[in-house]
Amino acid sequence: MIEITQGKLENTQEKPKENGIANGSTELSEKPQQNGATGGCASGGCGSGPEQIMHVVKEKQINKDVAGGVVKKEDAEMDWDYMDANHYLNHLHFFRRQPLLLARMIWGIIRTKVFKQDCVRSVELAVTYNCNLRCDKCFALKWLEGKKSKFLTVEEIKNMYAQAYKMGATHVNLTGGEPVGRKDIVEVVKALKPRGTLISLVTNGIMVTEEKIIALRKAGLNTLQVSLDSFTPELHDKYRGHKGCYEAAIRAAQLAKKHGLNVCFTTVATHENIESQELPNMLKLAKKMGILLLINYAGRSGGWHHKDFLVLTKDDKKVLNQYMHDPFARLQQMFNYHLKPGMCLMGKDKFNVSAYGEVYPCTHVFMSFGNVKDEPLPKILKRMRNFEYFNKETYDCPRCDDNEFIDKFMDPIARDPRPMLDIQEDFGYSKEELEKISV
């Protein structure tokens, strides 16, 4: 817990123990910082020392904008200002050995900015909902309970991505469940045009073996994203419901680096941990290992569907913005073809596909605009882009900041036992209304 006393940040929680793998390769060589909200940034030369973050935290309201279980909307949009040359330079290694990928990404920016075309950049693709863990925030169980059909086949995935590729897609992120547990995961990677695509895969690390890493790397995997819920092994294992999960995550990251894959730790920023030692210490660990820390917003979905208090407020995001000045930190909406860091990408250049084929706008907004098994992807995406809540540029997060969007869509989705609601059948929008040309 962080308290403000006489203009200083004081950490009132016990210091986390110095943790790592037994061989010492990932142990931190110095004790955690006492400034609470800076940690790894202060030691990493990110340009956001105690004074800068203190200035942001002092401006935070006593009422943290969470009242009665409803997130209040503030008038001013969030102003993200963290992107600089160091961030771009620190990401060039993602393109090594893939010159076609870099060329296609530049062309996607030109198509979007110069020719004003509706391009696709990134696809979040769930390949399974089966998993070996039962994490506290997981939404995969709701999918398994609510669906009986088979997951997308390799051929169906190949067909879907061929359409996305023509529309400019340069990135696919494989999610689950636990993607490594899918028996044909290597064939899935091969089906995603790896010469011109940055393919990443999210894993808890437990099922990752050296043999699997070698096979995935050979198939065309570019990046391994290893989930990390806490810097403290005991807490990470508790959140994941499996003893030894922290060590498995560290081991998976080490194996991936050993065999030439890019590696990120991926974590979730919440209203509760934004000022704790967790994010700074995870960033410090990532930097020590020479990898990035990818930070995602908490969402009202899965096991957290009723936990409004975990959603970031805009004041929380001001603190997060200070962390993001470190070039080893990444935010989920950092890059886009519009060259506008922090812009909400729902209905823009990014979309999600469920393991059953539904196309939806965001990892936490389970609202289907169509199924790739039933109709062409461009037709589905046109509906999504024309949707009244997505056809305008915003730096707010509708699922976090917009009361109207929360009341109309997020609350019904959270309360419904089904894993996915349909924009037409459940919310009353007609195809004609969704497919009309946007003004």
C-alpha positions, -999 to +999 in steps of 0.1 A: +000+000+000+013+035-008+005+064+015+012+101+010+028+117+041+042+152+041+047+153+004+065+119+003+055+084-009+058+059+018+055+021+014+035+006+042+036-030+030+064-054+038+091-056+013+088-086-011+116-111-006+142-113-032+130-142-053+141-161-084+152-195-096+175-214-073+205-209-096+203-172-089+201-162-126+169-142-121+173-129-085+174-092-081+208-080-070+193-050-050+165-046-026+131-032-039+129+006-040+112+024-012+095+050-034+067+027-042+055+040-075+088+042-093+108+010-085+123-002-118+118+031-136+139+050-112+168+025-116+163+021-153+168+056-166+133+060-179+130+096-172+103+092-146+118+095-112+102+099-078+095+136-083+076+131-116+054+102-103+049+119-070+035+149-089+010+126-106+000+107-074-005+139-054-031+149-079-051+117-075-085+123-059-093+110-025-124+095-041-107+072-067-138+074-089-152+041-080-185+045-062-214+021-058-197-004-081-199+019-111-169+035-128-174+072-132-165+089-165-142+119-164-146+146-189-111+149-203-096+121-224-064+104-212-033+120-227-006+093-233+028+110-238+053+081-232+063+072-268+098+083-279+127+071-301+139+048-273+107+028-274+108+024-312+145+014-312+140-011-284+114-029-306+135-032-337+147-067-326+112-080-332+119-076-370+152-094-371+152-121-397+118-109-410+124-081-435+091-088-452+073-082-418+089-047-415+080-038-451+044-049-446+041-029-414+053+002-431+030-004-460+001-008-435+009+026-420+010+042-455-023+026-465-040+038-433-025+073-431-020+083-467-047+063-486-072+064-457-079+026-461-095+005-434-066-019-426-061-047-402-030-047-381-034-073-353-055-103-346-060-118-311-068-154-318-079-179-292-070-214-303-084-233-273-101-228-240-086-259-224-061-251-197-040-268-170-047-240-145-077-223-129-066-187-125-087-163-105-095-140-134-100-166-161-128-165-186-120-198-204-142-219-181-172-199-190-165-206-227-162-243-221-194-244-201-213-224-227-200-240-259-202-275-272-189-271-308-154-278-319-126-253-319-115-238-352-095-262-373-061-254-387-077-250-422-103-226-408-077-206-391-056-205-423-086-192-442-095-166-417-060-152-415-055-152-453-084-127-454-069-107-426-035-108-442-049-092-474-064-065-453-029-057-439-025-079-408+010-082-396+005-096-361-013-126-346-014-132-308-023-168-299-043-171-267-064-195-248-068-213-225-033-226-228-022-225-265+008-248-259-016-275-249-032-276-283-017-307-300-015-291-334-002-257-322+029-260-344+007-264-375-014-234-364+018-213-364+027-225-398-007-216-412-003-179-402+021-168-429+051-164-406+074-148-431+052-117-431+036-119-397+048-114-361+033-144-344+032-143-306+019-169-281+007-164-245+016-191-221+017-198-183+049-217-189+041-250-173+038-270-205+067-252-222+096-276-230+128-271-249+115-294-276+083-274-279+102-241-281+125-254-308+095-267-329+076-234-325+106-213-334+112-234-365+075-231-375+078-193-374+069-182-338+084-148-332+076-140-296+067-158-264+045-139-239+048-154-205+021-145-180+033-130-147+008-120-121+032-110-093+069-105-087+065-126-055+065-164-064+040-172-036+015-146-048+019-156-085+013-192-076-017-183-055-033-163-083-026-191-107-037-219-084-006-239-089+025-242-068+057-238-089+040-217-116+063-188-110+094-210-116+078-225-147+072-190-160+108-179-155+121-212-170+099-207-201+112-172-206+148-184-203+143-213-227+127-189-253+156-165-250+181-194-253+166-204-287+163-169-301+127-160-295+117-126-284+102-127-250+077-105-229+063-109-195+027-100-197+008-087-166-023-069-157-025-034-141-054-030-117-068-002-095-053-021-065-018-027-078-011+005-097+007+021-067+021-011-052+056-025-056+043-051-081+047-033-114+080-016-107+095-049-095+082-069-124+096-043-147+130-045-129+129-083-132+121-081-169+150-056-175+174-078-156+165-107-179+167-085-210+130-088-220+100-065-221+070-062-197+037-060-215+010-043-194-027-049-199-057-032-184-078-051-159-112-060-174-146-069-161-147-104-175-142-140-165-136-144-128-133-106-125-167-099-141-181-085-109-150-067-097-155-031-109-131-019-082-101-034-101-107-014-133-082+015-138-094+050-134-079+078-154-059+089-124-045+054-122-036+057-159-016+088-152+006+068-129+008+040-155+018+066-181+049+074-159+059+037-158+056+036-196+084+061-201+107+031-195+116+016-230+113-019-215+076-013-207+049-019-233+012-011-232-014-031-251-024-002-274+011+012-278+014+007-315-011+011-343-012+019-380-028+053-371+005+062-352-016+073-322-003+056-290-030+050-265-059+052-289-087+027-283-085+001-311-120-014-309-133-012-344-100+001-357-070-020-368-073-048-342-099-075-335-104-108-316-115-142-329-128-168-304-117-204-306-152-210-321-149-184-348-168-154-334-153-120-342-154-095-314-138-061-307-118-065-275-104-092-252-129-081-226-159-071-247-175-104-256-199-091-282-200-110-315-203-092-349-203-125-368-185-158-373-157-165-397-172-200-403-204-184-417-193-153-437-163-134-451-141-116-425-142-082-443-180-081-441-179-088-404-153-061-398-173-036-417-201-040-393-177-036-364-161-004-378-195+011-385-208+004-350-218+037-333-195+033-304-164+024-325-166+047-355-150+076-337-115+082-325-111+081-287-083+077-261-107+066-235-114+030-229-152+025-234-153-006-213-136+013-184-145+050-188-179+052-206-208+047-183-233+045-212-212+017-228-208-001-195-245+000-187-256-009-222-231-037-230-206-046-203-231-052-175-254-075-196-224-094-208-211-098-173-244-110-159-252-134-187-241-171-182-232-174-219-196-165-228-206-144-258-235-122-267-245-113-302-248-077-314-279-085-334-297-111-315-290-099-280-287-061-285-312-056-313-289-040-340-299-050-375-274-060-402-286-031-424-280-006-396-245-021-389-235-023-426-245+012-436-217+035-447-202+055-418-203+093-421 
